[in-house]
């Protein structure tokens, strides 16, 4: 719908050309995407989830077809990394700070919802952070330790419940966290398949960095996508609970809203919506009967 509006605006005659209507249409699309209420977040879309993961899945399939198995991919990037130190510096920076930047963006959404009267963004950020605490901090490390897959730089057999840093390769924790951050944004702000794919690109880069740095196998990244999808779905389902939890209290106390008694609000609504059919037409009766 928004893309059609932008296309229509681009054909609007203007003596300065078509660039001004196009920019206006893009600004309107972004504003309506931000301002859209929480009613659009009623159901989790697995179609959007898949489209957002598509670039990363394509990357993993390309590695499998053109490089080979997990072990062959690890050896390939180990040899490549020694001759491309500049690229390695950039990749190391992204793998260290990529998730942190998105956590900061979620903090911005909390502040935006708190001070700009956008409660749906406040609840979205709160639900995602709670889901991250549950999945990334608690469940995912337990699964990694239980499986006990060794890192690619120290190959060997599985060692279940080793609880050390060498046997926590599957699933990728960085990929799980990034997927859990990107997918809810795609659910909330993705309005077209192209915008959803663009939102999924940071996840693809993160997955590539983990394989490139020899910290994970490609199948570890695939496991991270699965865990991240579950995290995102959990966060989405937590959003309705945010409306009747401590987050609602924090939001109301922050914005200074004072809840009116339910009977008072219902009485005011009844007065506003009361119609009298005298003289054959609806007339608002503010005074009541």
C-alpha positions in Angstrom: 0.0 0.0 0.0 2.8 2.4 0.9 4.8 1.5 -2.1 1.8 2.2 -4.3 1.4 5.6 -2.7 5.1 6.4 -3.3 4.7 5.3 -7.0 1.7 7.6 -7.3 3.5 10.5 -5.8 6.5 10.0 -8.1 4.2 10.7 -11.1 3.0 14.0 -9.6 3.9 16.9 -11.9 6.4 19.3 -10.4 8.5 22.0 -12.0 11.5 20.8 -10.0 11.1 17.2 -11.2 9.9 14.1 -9.4 12.4 14.0 -6.6 10.4 16.1 -4.1 7.2 14.0 -4.3 9.3 10.8 -4.0 11.1 12.1 -0.8 7.7 13.2 0.6 6.3 9.7 0.0 9.2 8.0 1.7 8.9 10.3 4.7 5.2 9.6 4.9 5.8 5.8 4.7 8.4 5.9 7.5 6.3 8.1 9.7 3.2 5.9 9.3 5.4 2.8 10.0 6.6 4.3 13.3 3.2 5.7 14.3 1.2 2.5 13.6 -0.5 1.2 16.7 -0.1 -2.2 18.4 -3.1 -3.6 16.7 -0.8 -4.5 13.8 1.2 -6.8 16.1 -1.6 -9.2 16.9 -0.1 -12.2 15.2 3.4 -13.4 14.5 4.1 -13.8 10.8 6.3 -16.8 10.0 6.3 -15.6 6.4 8.1 -12.4 7.4 10.4 -14.4 9.6 11.4 -16.6 6.7 11.9 -13.6 4.3 14.1 -11.9 6.9 16.2 -15.1 7.3 16.5 -15.6 3.5 19.8 -13.8 3.0 21.5 -15.8 5.8 20.1 -19.1 4.5 21.3 -18.2 1.0 24.8 -17.5 2.4 24.9 -20.8 4.3 23.7 -22.7 1.2 26.3 -21.0 -0.9 29.1 -22.1 1.5 27.8 -25.6 1.4 27.7 -25.8 -2.4 30.9 -23.9 -3.3 33.1 -24.6 -0.4 31.9 -27.9 1.2 31.3 -29.4 4.6 31.6 -27.7 8.0 35.3 -28.8 8.3 36.2 -27.7 4.7 34.6 -24.3 5.3 36.5 -23.9 8.5 39.8 -24.7 6.7 39.0 -22.4 3.8 38.4 -19.3 5.9 41.4 -20.1 8.2 43.7 -20.0 5.1 41.9 -16.9 3.7 42.1 -15.0 7.0 45.9 -15.1 7.1 46.2 -13.1 3.8 43.4 -10.6 4.4 44.2 -8.8 7.7 42.3 -5.6 6.8 39.0 -7.4 6.2 39.6 -9.4 9.4 39.8 -6.2 11.5 36.5 -5.0 10.1 34.8 -8.4 10.7 36.2 -8.6 14.2 34.8 -5.1 15.0 31.3 -6.1 13.7 31.2 -9.4 15.6 32.2 -7.5 18.8 29.8 -4.5 18.4 27.0 -5.5 16.1 24.7 -6.8 18.8 25.6 -4.0 21.1 24.5 -1.4 18.6 21.1 -3.1 18.2 20.7 -3.3 22.0 21.3 0.4 22.0 18.6 0.9 19.4 16.1 -1.0 21.6 17.0 1.3 24.4 16.2 4.2 22.1 12.8 2.6 21.4 12.2 2.4 25.1 12.9 6.1 25.5 10.9 6.9 22.4 7.9 5.1 23.7 8.3 6.6 27.2 8.7 10.3 26.2 7.0 10.5 22.8 3.7 8.7 23.7 4.3 5.6 21.6 3.4 2.8 24.0 3.6 0.1 21.4 7.3 0.8 20.8 7.9 0.7 24.6 6.1 -2.6 25.0 7.9 -4.1 21.9 11.4 -3.2 23.3 10.5 -4.4 26.8 9.2 -7.7 25.5 12.3 -8.3 23.4 14.7 -7.5 26.2 12.8 -9.9 28.6 12.9 -12.6 25.9 16.6 -12.0 25.5 17.2 -12.5 29.2 15.4 -15.8 29.1 16.8 -17.2 25.8 20.3 -15.7 25.4 21.3 -15.6 29.0 19.6 -18.7 30.4 18.4 -21.3 27.9 20.9 -20.9 25.0 24.1 -21.4 27.2 22.6 -24.5 28.7 21.9 -26.0 25.3 25.4 -25.1 24.1 26.9 -26.8 27.2 24.6 -29.8 26.9 25.5 -30.5 23.3 29.2 -29.8 23.9 30.3 -29.3 20.3 33.9 -28.1 20.0 34.9 -24.9 18.4 36.2 -25.1 14.8 39.7 -23.9 15.9 39.9 -26.9 18.4 38.1 -29.8 16.6 37.3 -33.0 18.4 34.5 -35.2 19.7 31.4 -33.9 21.5 31.9 -33.4 25.2 28.5 -33.1 26.9 28.1 -30.7 29.8 31.8 -29.7 29.7 30.9 -26.1 30.8 34.0 -24.7 29.2 34.6 -22.1 26.4 35.9 -24.8 24.0 32.8 -26.9 23.7 30.0 -24.4 23.2 29.9 -24.1 19.4 26.3 -25.1 18.7 24.2 -23.1 18.4 25.9 -19.7 17.8 25.1 -17.3 20.6 25.9 -14.2 18.6 23.6 -15.3 15.8 20.8 -16.2 18.3 21.0 -12.7 19.8 21.2 -10.9 16.5 18.2 -12.9 15.1 16.2 -12.2 18.2 16.9 -8.5 17.7 16.4 -8.2 14.0 13.3 -10.4 13.5 11.0 -8.4 15.8 12.0 -5.3 14.0 11.1 -7.0 10.7 7.7 -7.9 12.2 7.1 -4.4 13.3 8.5 -2.2 10.6 8.7 -4.5 7.5 6.1 -3.3 5.1 7.5 -4.9 1.9 9.6 -7.9 1.1 12.6 -5.7 0.1 12.5 -3.8 3.4 12.3 -7.1 5.3 15.4 -8.4 3.5 17.3 -5.2 4.2 16.5 -5.6 7.9 17.9 -9.2 7.7 21.2 -8.1 6.3 22.9 -7.4 9.7 22.0 -11.0 10.7 23.7 -12.3 7.5 26.8 -10.3 8.2 26.9 -11.5 11.8 26.6 -15.1 10.8 29.4 -14.7 8.2 31.7 -13.1 10.8 31.3 -16.0 13.1 32.2 -18.5 10.4 35.0 -16.3 9.0 36.6 -15.9 12.4 36.6 -19.7 12.9 34.4 -19.4 16.0 31.5 -21.4 14.5 30.6 -23.9 11.8 27.9 -23.0 9.3 25.5 -25.5 10.9 26.0 -23.6 14.2 24.7 -20.5 12.5 21.7 -22.5 11.3 21.0 -23.5 14.9 21.3 -19.8 15.9 18.7 -18.9 13.4 16.3 -21.4 14.8 16.9 -20.2 18.4 16.6 -16.6 17.3 13.3 -17.3 15.6 11.9 -18.9 18.8 13.2 -15.9 20.7 11.5 -13.5 18.4 8.2 -15.4 18.5 8.4 -15.4 22.3 9.0 -11.7 22.4 6.1 -11.1 20.1 3.7 -13.1 22.3 4.9 -11.3 25.4 3.8 -7.9 24.0 0.1 -8.2 25.1 1.3 -9.2 28.6 3.3 -5.9 28.8 0.1 -3.9 28.8 -0.9 -5.3 32.2 2.5 -5.7 33.8 5.1 -3.6 35.5 6.0 -2.1 32.1 2.6 -0.5 31.9 3.1 1.0 35.4 6.5 2.3 34.3 5.1 3.8 31.1 2.2 5.5 32.9 4.4 6.9 35.7 6.9 8.1 33.2 4.4 10.0 31.0 2.4 11.3 34.0 -0.8 9.7 32.9 -3.3 9.1 35.7 -5.8 6.4 35.0 -9.4 7.4 35.4 -11.9 5.2 37.2 -13.6 2.8 34.8 -17.1 3.9 35.7 -16.2 7.5 35.2 -14.7 6.8 31.7 -17.7 4.7 30.8 -20.0 7.5 31.9 -18.2 10.0 29.8 -18.2 7.8 26.8 -21.9 7.2 27.2 -22.6 10.9 27.3 -20.5 11.5 24.2 -22.0 8.6 22.2 -25.6 9.0 23.3 -27.9 9.7 20.3 -31.5 10.9 20.3 -33.6 10.2 17.3 -35.9 13.1 17.8 -36.9 14.9 14.6 -35.7 11.9 12.5 -32.0 12.5 12.8 -29.2 11.6 15.3 -28.5 14.5 17.7 -25.8 14.3 20.4 -27.3 14.9 23.8 -24.5 16.1 26.0 -26.8 16.8 28.9 -28.2 13.3 29.1 -31.8 12.3 29.7 
